[in-house]
Amino acid sequence: MLSTIVKKNEPIEKAIRRFETECRKARIIQTFIEKSNYTSPSQRRHQMRKRKKRIDNLDYSFEH
């Protein structure tokens, strides 16, 4: 269970943003979305192939 302690004199918006960041890092929301709907094994494989293809196509060169 994640918790965020609001520091003294800290705006609530900043604390909420910190909490959302922690949720993203822990993949809580993404896990909930994945488990809320059933996906067949073939759909999971298809999605994994698409993710891998997208990652492989990224250009990491920093030359101009």
Secondary structure, DSSP 4 states (H G I P E B T S, - for coil): ----PPPTT--HHHHHHHHHHHHHHHTHHHHHHHHHS---HHHHHHHHHHHHHHHHT-------
